[in-house]
Amino acid sequence: MSSAAGPVLDYSRMLKELTEFQNTFFDKASTYTKVIIGLGYGAFFTAWSGTKSHLAPRSLLWSALLVTTSLVFFVAFEISQTLIISYLGIRFAQTMPESAQDILRELETFRSLSRSLTQPLMKAWVVVFPISALSGLAGAAVLIAAFVHSILHLP
C-alpha cells in the first residue's frame, strides 16, 4: 500500500519483527557462547589432568585455581539467570488473564517485575564476565606456560 508521499509503514509490525529478530539472535548467540565456554572448560581440565604428572605442582595448582574460579563465577551466574528466567516464565503463565480488558494491565505488571529482576542480573554480569574471562584465560596461560617450560626442559 502506498500513497503519493510514499509507502505507509506499519511501525507496530516492524517493532514486533525487530523484537523477534533480536530475541532469536540473542538466544542463538547465548546458546553458542555457552557451548563454546563449556567445551573450553572441559578441554582445559582434560589437558590439565592428562599432563599434571609432567608439570610443576605450583603451575598446576595456580592454573586449576584460576580456571575453577572462572568456572564458579560463570556457573553461579548461569544458575541465577536460569532461576530468574524460569520464575518469570512461570509468573507470566500464571498471570495471563482470561479477559482482554486486563491483558494490558497484566503485561505492564509483568514487564515491571521482569525489569526489576533482570536489571540486577545485568549489573552483576558486568562484574562476573571480566572475572570469569580473565581468570579463565590466566589459568589457561599458566598451563600453556608450564607446557612450554616442560617441553623446553625435557631431557
N, C-alpha and C positions, 0 to 999 in steps of 0.2 A: 504494500500500500504506500503510495507517495502522493505528495501534494506539490504545488508549484514551488514551495520552499524546500522540498527535498523529502526523503523518506521519514515517516513517523517512527520514532524509536519507542520500543516498549521497555522502559527502564526497569520495571519490576521483573520482567522475564530475563533481561540481561543480568540484573543483580543476582537472581536465582542461579543462572548458569555460571556466573563468575564464582559464586559461593560454592557451588557443587564442584567446579574445577579446582578451586583452592583446597577444598576438603579432600578430594581424590589425590591431588598432588602431595599434600601433607601426609596423608595416610600411607601412600606408596613410599615416600621418602623416609618416613619414620620406620616403616617395616624394613626397608633396605638397610637403614642405619643400624637397627637392632640386630639384624642378621650378620652384618659385617663385624660389628663390635663383638657379638657372641663368638663368631669364628676366630676373631683376633685373640680374645681371652683364651679360648680353647687351644689355639695354636701356641700361644705363649707358654701355657702350663704344660703342654705336651713337650715342647722343646726344652723347657726348664727341667721337667722330671726325667727326660731321656738323657740329659747331659750333665746332670748335677754331680755325678761322680768324677767328672773331669774338670770341674771348675772350683775356684776358691770358695770356701764357706761364706766369707763376708759378701762376696758378689752375689752368691745365690740367695742369701738372706735379704740383702737390700733389694734385689730385683723382685723377689717374691713379696716382700713387704709393700713395695711401691705399687705393683700390679694388683695385689689384693686390696690395697686402699682404693685404687681406682675402681675395682670391681664392686666393692662395698658401697661406695657413693653412687655408682651407676645403678646398681640393683635396688638400693633404697629409694632412689628417685623413681625408678620404673614401678616399684610396688606402690609408692604413694600415688603416682599418676593413675595406675590401674584402679586403685581403690576409689579415687575421686571420680574417674570416668564411669566406673561401674555404679557407684552411688547415684551419679547424675542420670544415668540411663534408667535405673530403677525408679527414681523420683519422677522422671519425665513420663514414663509409662503409667505411673500411679496417678499423676496429677492431670492427665488429659481429660477434660470434662466431656460430658456427653452432649451438652447443649452448645450450639455455635456461639451463643452470646458470651459465654465465659472463656472461650478459647484465647482471645487477645489478652485478657487479664492473666490467665494461667501461663501463657507464653512469656509475658513480661516478668512474672514472678520467677519462672524457671530461668530466664536469661539473667536476672539479678543474682539468683543463687549460683548459677554457673560461673558468672564473673567473680563472685566473692570467693569461690573455691579454687578457681584456676589462676587468678592473679598471683596469689602467694606461691603457687607451684611454679609459675614462670619466673618469678623473682628468685626462687630457690635454684632454678636451672642456671641462672646467670652465675651462681656460685659453684654449683655442683659440676657443671660441664668443664670449666677450667681445671678444677681439682682432679676430676676423673681423667680428663685427657692428658694433663701434664704428668700426673703420677704414673699413668699407664705407659706413656711414651718414655718417661725417665726409667721405669723398670725395664722396658724393652732395651733401652740404650745401655743400661748396666749389663744386661745379659749379653748383648752383642759385643760390648767392650770386653767382657770376660771371655767370650768365644774367641775373639781376635787375639787376646793376650795368651790364651791357652794354645792356640794354633801356632803363634809365633815362638812359643817356648816348648814346643814338642821336642822330645829327644831325637 
